[in-house]
Amino acid sequence: FIAGGPHAILRLQAFAAVLLSSRTFVEFQTSGLENPLTNLLLVALLGSLLAAGERGGGLPNRRAAWLCSLLVLLRPDHLVLCLPVIAALLLARSRVSRALRLAEMAIAAIPPAAWYGFATIYYGSPLPNTAYAKAGLPFTDSVTKGAWYLWDYALHEPLHAIAIAGAVLVVLA
């Protein structure tokens, strides 16, 4: 999808049209700050990595590390998205020494570490209460609630549910 080619812009426009025609997607994206900010940071991170690949000059250590830092500061579970990027930055060949790259990443990790340290001291926990409420559900209840959510989504947005299922099948194939 991201790869170029003569039809890349058409695919991107079709993808945007499908997303923007979904009332659920539009409401979810505009209902607060967390989701749009997450998407903005993810797009900036992806753009930064793609631009570095096109330049052929290696990965943008400082920028990617800071964008990952902001993502983890926004939500701690974004660490799952950032760990592969950080690992790639550390393992990539570069003119910059590995020690200097590690130091850059350590500096970028200061804001989330400071926040989660403060939250632990002040609130008694590094994570918000909602994280514990979601994690406290038994697995079978989580699966059942997830299935009901998907069923409700398919009832209210059948075309988009079919498009999502098709996209998942294409990726899995």
Secondary structure, DSSP 8 states (H G I E B T S, - for coil): --S-STTHHHHHHHHHHHHHT-HHHHHHHTSSSHHHHHHHHHHHHHHHHHHHHHHTS---HHHHHHHHHHHHHH-GGGHHHHHHHHHHHHHS--SS-HHHHHHHHHHHTHHHHHHHHHHHHHHSSSS-HHHHHHHTS-HHHHHHHHHHHHHHHHHH-HHHHHHHHHHHHHHH-
